Structures are given as C-alpha cells and as structure tokens.
Amino acid sequence: LLLATLTYDTLRFEYEDFPETKEPVWILGRKYSVFTEKEEILLDVTSRLWFTYRKNFPAIGGTGPTSDTGWGCMLRCGQMIFAQALVCRHLGRDWRWTKGKRQMDNYFNVLNAFIDKKDSYYSIHQIAQMGVGEGKSIGQWYGPNTVAQVLKKLATFDTWSSLAVHIAMDNTVVMEEIRRLCQSNFPCAGATACPSVEADLLYNGYPEEAGVRGRLSLWKPLVLLIPLRLGLTEINEAYIETLKHCFMMPQSLGVIGGKPNSAHYFIGYVGEELIYLDPHTTQPAVEPNDSGCLPDESFHCQHPPCRMSIAELDPSIAVGFFCNTEEDFNDWCQQIKKLSLVRGALPMFELVERQPSHFSNPDILNLTPDSSDADRLERFFDSEDEDFEILSL
C-alpha cells in the first residue's frame, strides 16, 4: 500500500530497466530483443492505456466513494485489458502513443470510454455499480472472473465498438458457441467494418442518415476472456510454458490477476519473469480542459514496466484474446491445438467444437434475475472466484 502514496515522479526511479538478456521479450504477441529494440519495447509498453487508482472523481452512485485507492485494482486491470481490446479494434495493434503528439479522434474516443465519470461506458462508476447486481457492494474487491462478467454486460451498451464478448467457463472454450455469437446478424458498426462512414460520426453508433443500418457485417470482433484457476494456493508450474505461449499469440490481450487482493495487468514476459502494468498508484482524476481536450499523459506508463517471477503469480487469473476477424479466430484455434502438442506444457483450458452435454446452458447469463435458474448464476459470481474446477495433472 506504500505505493499508493508515492507520486508519479518518485515512482519513476523505483523501477529497474530490462535485464540485459539474450532471452526474447514478448509483449502482447510481439517479439523483441533487449539488445537491439529497447526503445521499441518501451514505446510499446508506454502506448498501452494505463489505469491506476484515482482520487477526487465524482462520487460513485452520487453518494459513494470519490477514490478507488485500496479496493479498485482489479477493476482497473479489467479496464486495461478491455482498453487493449478497444485499441486493437479502433486503432490497431501497431498504433503507438507519443508524448505531445496530436492523436487521432478514435484514440480519444477509446480513452473517453474509461474516464472516471458515470456516463463513460467502462468507467469505475459503471463497473462498480454493475457489480452490485452480481452481489458486490461498491468498494468491495473483485476477482478476475467477476470483473470479466461485469465488462461483458457493459460492452452491450458500447454500440460504437460493437464487440462480441465471450467468457469461457469450466476451463472450456466452445468454438460453436463463439461462432454463433460472432456471426449473429447485426447492423454493421465501427470504423473498420464500414470505412466509407466518417469516423467522427460513429461515436455513439451510427446516425440514422448514414444509411448503413441495413448493411450486415459477417463477424463481430471477438473479446474472449477465459477465467482460470491454475493450482490451489500457488501456480502449478506445469502451466507456466502454456501461459508464456499466450503472450506470444498475435491475438493476445494479456492476463489479469496478480497476488491475493493485489491485481496486476500482465502484458508479456522475459525469461521467467512476467511484465506487468501496476494500478497501485493514486493519481488525481482527470477532467477535460477548457477546449474540451483530455490531458492524457497520466494514462500512459512512462517508466520501464514492473516485473515479477511467474512462480509468484496467484493461480486465479483471466486470460484475454482479441479476434478482429473470423480468420483471426480460426488462426487462434489452430495455435491452441498446436500448443497441446508442446512437451512439458499442460493445457490451461480445453478447446472443443461443441458444448459437452453436461454443461450448463450457455445463455444462462442472459436470464432475467427473477428466473427460476437464478441460483445457478451464483457460481459465476462468487466473491473470490474459488469455485473453479481445479485442473490437475
């Protein structure tokens, strides 16, 4: 908790630079060499949206907390993994942020979706209040599974991004379920799907006069989140190779997890260390300036990222992937199948074509709260995510 009281400037001197190693550095599907690409590594890390504790934002729910210091770290990590999905969706994986450089409108549209105010799609206000419906009081700590479920619900209001969000439960990814979700007929929305429409018209979905309501897109961009428990109290080392491979895939959104009651957003690894962005720094809430522009420097981590031994990772995590097209998803499936053949790498989850008969109904999460099946929902939203089936050797 000491970090929470340090200022951003003092923090800059607390972090080690990358070790001088021949081992490749992997950041969200990109491979780098420390010796020849140090600047590129740091630019990639700095370009990720970094969400930390904030103070002095409008009270959550009108009368609730005005800071999330001490309780909001997993909510901030959820914001970071989802922001990475939106960056891939609207700006592309190759997009980079440069201090002082004028950014495109879509960048500010993405950033505005996470600002600390009640009407931003994925604000701390929205996440905390949506969590009340999942049995979480405002100010209570979330596990990775809970934050994933809440983000899935919030994404349905984000018509600009028009994402298909799938949360794979029971350590199983069902391909048929994902294809059904992503191929559902829907009005095409988003800059990449309909390039003929000016991007600035798209902020809240399409205006009626854009004349695109009838156009159908064949694949909704997929955000796939897989909550997992990789051991009882510490990570089973048989999963470590598989976990590393997740950061090597071009579809990688990283991993949310950390240590008990202290969440981090893991974006890559080098050797036996994970590379992560840490939300445990309290910064003042940011308001747009007089010209309506948002000062954005505090949303980018401009010091070398933190590292920790993979063996220290809490076994309760959620792994994220983004598949912009159906080809991306097919490629991801092929990579997961190949991964099952790697020696010494125990699969973290199963990939199946169809849902096994013993599964619960995949649409259960769409049931109304007063449904007779409501009690079956509880296992999805337990407080510490302890109800996962434990994978064993």
RODO-2510 file (C-alpha; in nm, 4 decimals, decimal comma):
residues 393
     n   res          X          Y          Z
     1     l     0,0000     0,0000     0,0000
     2     l     0,3041     0,2270     0,0289
     3     l     0,2981     0,2670    -0,3492
     4     a    -0,0441     0,4252    -0,3268
     5     t     0,1060     0,7295    -0,1549
     6     l     0,4000     0,7790    -0,3896
     7     t     0,3739     1,0358    -0,6631
     8     y     0,4265     0,9515    -1,0266
     9     d     0,7629     1,1337    -1,0288
    10     t     0,9063     0,9412    -0,7356
    11     l     0,7861     0,6160    -0,8908
    12     r     0,9966     0,6655    -1,1992
    13     f     1,3109     0,5902    -1,0027
    14     e     1,1759     0,2781    -0,8367
    15     y     1,1775     0,0562    -1,1457
    16     e     1,4630    -0,1438    -1,2883
    17     d     1,5233    -0,1329    -1,6597
    18     f     1,5004    -0,4543    -1,8612
    19     p     1,7698    -0,7102    -1,7800
    20     e     2,0470    -0,7495    -2,0383
    21     t     1,9478    -1,0936    -2,1617
    22     k     1,9513    -1,2951    -2,4817
    23     e     1,6006    -1,4150    -2,3973
    24     p     1,3361    -1,2579    -2,6222
    25     v     1,0928    -1,0104    -2,4690
    26     w     0,7295    -1,0831    -2,5616
    27     i     0,4712    -0,8036    -2,5336
    28     l     0,1128    -0,8897    -2,6376
    29     g     0,2104    -1,1056    -2,9334
    30     r     0,5188    -0,9067    -3,0390
    31     k     0,8740    -1,0404    -3,0027
    32     y     1,1616    -0,8041    -2,9190
    33     s     1,5332    -0,8200    -2,8446
    34     v     1,6554    -0,6210    -2,5431
    35     f     1,9879    -0,5533    -2,7173
    36     t     1,8580    -0,4054    -3,0419
    37     e     1,4979    -0,2984    -2,9672
    38     k     1,4980    -0,1456    -2,6181
    39     e     1,3321     0,1762    -2,7417
    40     e     1,0667    -0,0192    -2,9320
    41     i     0,9863    -0,2273    -2,6221
    42     l     0,9415     0,0816    -2,4053
    43     l     0,7347     0,2570    -2,6718
    44     d     0,5058    -0,0465    -2,6993
    45     v     0,4597    -0,0599    -2,3211
    46     t     0,4058     0,3170    -2,2916
    47     s     0,1421     0,3016    -2,5660
    48     r    -0,0831     0,0701    -2,3625
    49     l    -0,3551     0,2518    -2,1706
    50     w    -0,2573     0,2518    -1,8029
    51     f    -0,5365     0,2842    -1,5496
    52     t    -0,4492     0,3387    -1,1856
    53     y    -0,6229     0,4318    -0,8644
    54     r    -0,7657     0,7853    -0,8861
    55     k    -0,8907     1,0321    -0,6279
    56     n    -1,1390     1,3222    -0,6360
    57     f    -1,3637     1,1807    -0,9062
    58     p    -1,7449     1,2316    -0,8876
    59     a    -1,8943     1,0160    -0,6104
    60     i    -1,9946     0,6694    -0,7349
    61     g    -2,3728     0,6473    -0,7306
    62     g    -2,3899     1,0121    -0,6189
    63     t    -2,3068     0,9389    -0,2538
    64     g    -2,0394     0,6676    -0,2732
    65     p    -1,6586     0,6803    -0,2757
    66     t    -1,4684     0,9511    -0,4663
    67     s    -1,1497     0,7403    -0,4811
    68     d    -1,0816     0,3720    -0,5507
    69     t    -0,7492     0,3566    -0,3635
    70     g    -0,7207     0,0256    -0,1810
    71     w    -1,0116    -0,1521    -0,3500
    72     g    -1,0212    -0,0759    -0,7243
    73     c    -0,7067    -0,2505    -0,8504
    74     m    -0,8822    -0,5444    -1,0220
    75     l    -1,1412    -0,3062    -1,1682
    76     r    -0,8540    -0,1001    -1,3137
    77     c    -0,6926    -0,4164    -1,4529
    78     g    -1,0249    -0,5068    -1,6125
    79     q    -1,0291    -0,1604    -1,7689
    80     m    -0,6741    -0,2104    -1,9013
    81     i    -0,7377    -0,5470    -2,0680
    82     f    -1,0611    -0,4145    -2,2205
    83     a    -0,8933    -0,0910    -2,3312
    84     q    -0,6370    -0,3026    -2,5141
    85     a    -0,9246    -0,4745    -2,6977
    86     l    -1,0671    -0,1336    -2,7954
    87     v    -0,7234    -0,0116    -2,9095
    88     c    -0,6906    -0,3214    -3,1324
    89     r    -1,0466    -0,2698    -3,2572
    90     h    -1,0261     0,1008    -3,3411
    91     l    -0,6540     0,1867    -3,3723
    92     g    -0,4810    -0,1457    -3,4455
    93     r    -0,2050    -0,3334    -3,2622
    94     d     0,0647    -0,1297    -3,4409
    95     w    -0,0647     0,2040    -3,3132
    96     r     0,1781     0,3914    -3,0848
    97     w     0,1339     0,6829    -2,8455
    98     t     0,3954     0,9593    -2,8464
    99     k     0,4061     1,2209    -2,5727
   100     g     0,2994     1,5611    -2,7014
   101     k     0,1914     1,4325    -3,0431
   102     r    -0,1618     1,5093    -3,1609
   103     q    -0,3604     1,1858    -3,1502
   104     m    -0,6464     1,0842    -3,3780
   105     d    -1,0076     1,1199    -3,2658
   106     n    -1,0559     0,7445    -3,2270
   107     y    -0,7833     0,7403    -2,9624
   108     f    -0,9738     0,9956    -2,7528
   109     n    -1,2985     0,8064    -2,8144
   110     v    -1,1351     0,4948    -2,6674
   111     l    -0,9877     0,6866    -2,3726
   112     n    -1,3182     0,8627    -2,3018
   113     a    -1,4898     0,5245    -2,2655
   114     f    -1,2871     0,4698    -1,9436
   115     i    -1,2826     0,8166    -1,7838
   116     d    -1,3922     0,8354    -1,4177
   117     k    -1,7446     0,9625    -1,4647
   118     k    -2,0786     0,7901    -1,4574
   119     d    -2,1619     0,8143    -1,8284
   120     s    -1,8424     0,6554    -1,9683
   121     y    -1,9072     0,3032    -2,0983
   122     y    -1,6405     0,1325    -1,8850
   123     s    -1,5805     0,3846    -1,6052
   124     i    -1,5032     0,2773    -1,2495
   125     h    -1,8553     0,4077    -1,1750
   126     q    -2,0181     0,1743    -1,4270
   127     i    -1,8093    -0,1272    -1,3240
   128     a    -1,8730    -0,0738    -0,9509
   129     q    -2,2462    -0,0201    -0,9985
   130     m    -2,2902    -0,3097    -1,2413
   131     g    -2,1117    -0,5255    -0,9825
   132     v    -2,3897    -0,4553    -0,7316
   133     g    -2,6107    -0,6769    -0,9477
   134     e    -2,3523    -0,9518    -0,9064
   135     g    -2,3610    -0,9304    -0,5279
   136     k    -2,0653    -0,6927    -0,4898
   137     s    -2,1067    -0,3863    -0,2737
   138     i    -1,9410    -0,0687    -0,4028
   139     g    -1,5858    -0,0613    -0,2700
   140     q    -1,5587    -0,4407    -0,2475
   141     w    -1,2666    -0,6231    -0,4118
   142     y    -1,3371    -0,8220    -0,7304
   143     g    -1,1756    -1,1405    -0,8551
   144     p    -1,0798    -1,1754    -1,2252
   145     n    -1,3948    -1,3723    -1,3073
   146     t    -1,6298    -1,1108    -1,1595
   147     v    -1,4703    -0,8191    -1,3447
   148     a    -1,4882    -1,0178    -1,6707
   149     q    -1,8619    -1,0825    -1,6228
   150     v    -1,9285    -0,7144    -1,5481
   151     l    -1,7309    -0,5946    -1,8545
   152     k    -1,9266    -0,8344    -2,0742
   153     k    -2,2515    -0,6723    -1,9604
   154     l    -2,1192    -0,3174    -2,0046
   155     a    -1,9960    -0,3951    -2,3576
   156     t    -2,3549    -0,4440    -2,4760
   157     f    -2,4064    -0,0653    -2,4372
   158     d    -2,0961     0,0190    -2,6421
   159     t    -2,2550     0,0259    -2,9878
   160     w    -1,9533     0,2099    -3,1315
   161     s    -1,7222    -0,0870    -3,0685
   162     s    -1,9901    -0,3495    -3,1412
   163     l    -1,7948    -0,6287    -2,9740
   164     a    -1,8911    -0,9894    -2,9144
   165     v    -1,7694    -1,0677    -2,5613
   166     h    -1,7462    -1,4336    -2,4642
   167     i    -1,6424    -1,5636    -2,1238
   168     a    -1,5388    -1,9273    -2,1379
   169     m    -1,6376    -2,1076    -1,8176
   170     d    -1,5431    -2,4529    -1,6856
   171     n    -1,1960    -2,4247    -1,8446
   172     t    -1,3563    -2,4933    -2,1823
   173     v    -1,3738    -2,2827    -2,4990
   174     v    -1,6608    -2,3978    -2,7230
   175     m    -1,5944    -2,2926    -3,0840
   176     e    -1,9553    -2,3364    -3,1968
   177     e    -2,0776    -2,1013    -2,9216
   178     i    -1,8279    -1,8312    -3,0240
   179     r    -1,9146    -1,8581    -3,3944
   180     r    -2,2827    -1,8261    -3,3135
   181     l    -2,2117    -1,5165    -3,1044
   182     c    -1,9853    -1,3502    -3,3625
   183     q    -2,1859    -1,4348    -3,6727
   184     s    -2,5169    -1,3078    -3,5410
   185     n    -2,6727    -1,0647    -3,7896
   186     f    -2,6427    -0,7103    -3,6637
   187     p    -2,6176    -0,3620    -3,8139
   188     c    -2,2565    -0,3005    -3,9085
   189     a    -2,0944    -0,0585    -3,6665
   190     g    -1,7396     0,0608    -3,6167
   191     a    -1,4838     0,2349    -3,8291
   192     t    -1,3137    -0,0721    -3,9725
   193     a    -1,6283    -0,2511    -4,0836
   194     c    -1,7691     0,0452    -4,2786
   195     p    -1,4771     0,2625    -4,3851
   196     s    -1,6985     0,4818    -4,6023
   197     v    -1,8544     0,6465    -4,2977
   198     e    -1,6553     0,9240    -4,1353
   199     a    -1,5075     0,8089    -3,8047
   200     d    -1,6300     1,1123    -3,6130
   201     l    -1,9925     1,0189    -3,6894
   202     l    -1,9504     0,6893    -3,5137
   203     y    -1,9081     0,7886    -3,1536
   204     n    -2,2474     0,6721    -3,0302
   205     g    -2,3237     0,4256    -3,3060
   206     y    -2,4437     0,5356    -3,6452
   207     p    -2,6645     0,8373    -3,7062
   208     e    -2,9832     0,7452    -3,8926
   209     e    -2,8865     0,9404    -4,2038
   210     a    -2,5635     0,7482    -4,2516
   211     g    -2,7679     0,4956    -4,4491
   212     v    -2,5822     0,1943    -4,3170
   213     r    -2,8463     0,0425    -4,0912
   214     g    -2,9220    -0,2250    -4,3449
   215     r    -2,5632    -0,3324    -4,4072
   216     l    -2,4663    -0,6531    -4,2327
   217     s    -2,1198    -0,7449    -4,1247
   218     l    -2,0289    -1,1137    -4,1167
   219     w    -1,8193    -1,1222    -3,7993
   220     k    -1,8414    -0,9202    -3,4821
   221     p    -1,4924    -0,8586    -3,3369
   222     l    -1,4439    -1,1041    -3,0508
   223     v    -1,3148    -1,0376    -2,7000
   224     l    -1,2535    -1,3784    -2,5448
   225     l    -1,1904    -1,3887    -2,1692
   226     i    -1,1044    -1,7195    -2,0023
   227     p    -1,1122    -1,7216    -1,6196
   228     l    -0,8858    -1,9986    -1,4884
   229     r    -0,7551    -2,1430    -1,1668
   230     l    -0,4077    -2,2844    -1,2255
   231     g    -0,3490    -2,4508    -0,8898
   232     l    -0,4729    -2,4300    -0,5329
   233     t    -0,2655    -2,1690    -0,3497
   234     e     0,0192    -2,1245    -0,5969
   235     i     0,0509    -2,1696    -0,9716
   236     n     0,1196    -2,5275    -1,0818
   237     e     0,4496    -2,4975    -1,2695
   238     a     0,3218    -2,7379    -1,5375
   239     y     0,1122    -2,4450    -1,6725
   240     i     0,3972    -2,1954    -1,6995
   241     e     0,5012    -2,2814    -2,0574
   242     t     0,1400    -2,2625    -2,1745
   243     l     0,0916    -1,9273    -2,0033
   244     k     0,4029    -1,7918    -2,1766
   245     h     0,2666    -1,9063    -2,5134
   246     c    -0,0485    -1,6993    -2,4557
   247     f     0,1669    -1,3827    -2,4631
   248     m     0,3258    -1,4984    -2,7903
   249     m    -0,0017    -1,5137    -2,9835
   250     p    -0,0842    -1,2114    -3,2023
   251     q    -0,4392    -1,2217    -3,0592
   252     s    -0,3110    -1,1756    -2,7015
   253     l    -0,4788    -0,9189    -2,4763
   254     g    -0,2668    -1,0284    -2,1811
   255     v    -0,3740    -1,1590    -1,8417
   256     i    -0,5399    -1,0067    -1,5366
   257     g    -0,4516    -1,1499    -1,1977
   258     g    -0,1715    -1,0890    -0,9521
   259     k    -0,1413    -1,1684    -0,5859
   260     p    -0,4297    -1,2043    -0,3367
   261     n    -0,6076    -0,8675    -0,3135
   262     s    -0,3413    -0,7015    -0,5306
   263     a    -0,4189    -0,7125    -0,9017
   264     h    -0,1880    -0,6507    -1,1981
   265     y    -0,2304    -0,6393    -1,5765
   266     f     0,0268    -0,8748    -1,7300
   267     i     0,1273    -0,7797    -2,0845
   268     g     0,4223    -1,0092    -2,1541
   269     y     0,7232    -1,1932    -2,0226
   270     v     1,1015    -1,2203    -2,0445
   271     g     1,2761    -1,5366    -1,9236
   272     e     1,0980    -1,6489    -1,6059
   273     e     0,9522    -1,3058    -1,5297
   274     l     0,6138    -1,1600    -1,6174
   275     i     0,5971    -0,7982    -1,7359
   276     y     0,3035    -0,6019    -1,5986
   277     l     0,1351    -0,2659    -1,5540
   278     d     0,0575    -0,1861    -1,1927
   279     p    -0,2570     0,0085    -1,0954
   280     h    -0,1365     0,0739    -0,7374
   281     t    -0,0522     0,4430    -0,7782
   282     t    -0,3080     0,7081    -0,6832
   283     q    -0,3368     0,9917    -0,9341
   284     p    -0,5852     1,2822    -0,9356
   285     a    -0,8921     1,2305    -1,1525
   286     v    -0,8585     1,3978    -1,4928
   287     e    -1,1079     1,6495    -1,6308
   288     p    -1,1203     1,7721    -1,9915
   289     n    -0,9563     2,1154    -2,0223
   290     d    -1,1331     2,4340    -2,1398
   291     s    -1,1015     2,3387    -2,5043
   292     g    -1,2660     2,0014    -2,4308
   293     c    -0,9378     1,8158    -2,4822
   294     l    -0,8402     1,5481    -2,2318
   295     p    -0,4873     1,5672    -2,0833
   296     d    -0,3772     1,2074    -2,1385
   297     e    -0,0180     1,1751    -2,0134
   298     s    -0,1197     1,0158    -1,6838
   299     f    -0,2860     0,7298    -1,8777
   300     h     0,0478     0,6058    -2,0129
   301     c     0,3158     0,4401    -1,8008
   302     q     0,6334     0,6284    -1,8961
   303     h     0,8805     0,4320    -1,6856
   304     p     1,0014     0,0752    -1,7503
   305     p     0,7238    -0,1702    -1,6581
   306     c     0,7284    -0,3844    -1,3441
   307     r     0,8406    -0,7475    -1,3456
   308     m     0,7801    -1,0421    -1,1154
   309     s     0,8652    -1,4112    -1,1124
   310     i     0,5995    -1,6221    -1,2872
   311     a     0,6102    -1,8608    -0,9907
   312     e     0,4690    -1,5830    -0,7656
   313     l     0,1509    -1,5453    -0,9717
   314     d    -0,1725    -1,6128    -0,7849
   315     p    -0,3381    -1,9148    -0,9539
   316     s    -0,6671    -1,7281    -1,0118
   317     i    -0,6374    -1,5377    -1,3429
   318     a    -0,8297    -1,4453    -1,6568
   319     v    -0,6566    -1,4712    -1,9954
   320     g    -0,7752    -1,2435    -2,2782
   321     f    -0,7662    -1,2650    -2,6592
   322     f    -0,8980    -1,0385    -2,9371
   323     c    -1,0020    -1,1761    -3,2768
   324     n    -1,0944    -0,8932    -3,5125
   325     t    -1,1952    -1,1272    -3,7955
   326     e    -1,3083    -1,4850    -3,8369
   327     e    -0,9630    -1,5626    -3,9830
   328     d    -0,8063    -1,4353    -3,6578
   329     f    -1,0278    -1,6724    -3,4609
   330     n    -0,9530    -1,9720    -3,6864
   331     d    -0,5809    -1,8959    -3,6567
   332     w    -0,6127    -1,8722    -3,2772
   333     c    -0,7848    -2,2125    -3,2653
   334     q    -0,5021    -2,3656    -3,4715
   335     q    -0,2404    -2,2199    -3,2364
   336     i    -0,4213    -2,3550    -2,9295
   337     k    -0,4390    -2,7003    -3,0892
   338     k    -0,0656    -2,6904    -3,1680
   339     l     0,0068    -2,5809    -2,8131
   340     s    -0,1417    -2,9051    -2,6816
   341     l     0,1449    -3,0853    -2,8588
   342     v     0,4238    -2,8855    -2,6880
   343     r     0,6206    -3,1055    -2,4493
   344     g     0,6089    -3,0030    -2,0856
   345     a     0,3193    -2,7612    -2,1404
   346     l    -0,0039    -2,8631    -1,9676
   347     p    -0,3132    -2,7142    -2,1387
   348     m    -0,4763    -2,4426    -1,9255
   349     f    -0,8140    -2,4935    -2,0921
   350     e    -0,9821    -2,7229    -2,3404
   351     l    -1,0867    -2,6220    -2,6934
   352     v    -1,3902    -2,8158    -2,8197
   353     e    -1,6132    -2,7853    -3,1263
   354     r    -1,9444    -2,8380    -2,9462
   355     q    -2,0647    -2,7968    -2,5943
   356     p    -2,0408    -3,1170    -2,3880
   357     s    -2,3824    -3,2358    -2,2734
   358     h    -2,3024    -3,1944    -1,9012
   359     f    -2,2542    -2,8169    -1,9412
   360     s    -2,4979    -2,5611    -1,8157
   361     n    -2,6920    -2,3666    -2,0778
   362     p    -2,4517    -2,1154    -2,2421
   363     d    -2,7222    -1,8494    -2,2464
   364     i    -2,7821    -1,8733    -1,8728
   365     l    -2,6149    -1,5362    -1,8166
   366     n    -2,8836    -1,3669    -2,0242
   367     l    -3,1644    -1,4860    -1,7983
   368     t    -3,3590    -1,2280    -1,6046
   369     p    -3,2728    -1,2035    -1,2340
   370     d    -3,6104    -1,3403    -1,1222
   371     s    -3,5626    -1,6532    -1,3309
   372     s    -3,6030    -1,9861    -1,1561
   373     d    -3,2443    -2,0557    -1,2627
   374     a    -3,1082    -1,7604    -1,0679
   375     d    -2,9411    -1,9861    -0,8143
   376     r    -2,7387    -2,1422    -1,0975
   377     l    -2,5958    -1,7973    -1,1698
   378     e    -2,4301    -1,7726    -0,8320
   379     r    -2,1340    -1,9914    -0,9232
   380     f    -2,0400    -1,7367    -1,1915
   381     f    -2,0132    -1,4526    -0,9454
   382     d    -1,8531    -1,5884    -0,6307
   383     s    -1,6568    -1,3355    -0,4271
   384     e    -1,3111    -1,4881    -0,4537
   385     d    -1,3605    -1,6934    -0,7707
   386     e    -1,2911    -2,0051    -0,5658
   387     d    -1,5499    -2,2226    -0,7370
   388     f    -1,3417    -2,3014    -1,0424
   389     e    -1,2884    -2,6645    -1,1212
   390     i    -0,9218    -2,7207    -1,0359
   391     l    -0,7187    -2,8556    -1,3273
   392     s    -0,4923    -3,1390    -1,2258
   393     l    -0,2112    -3,3351    -1,3882
***
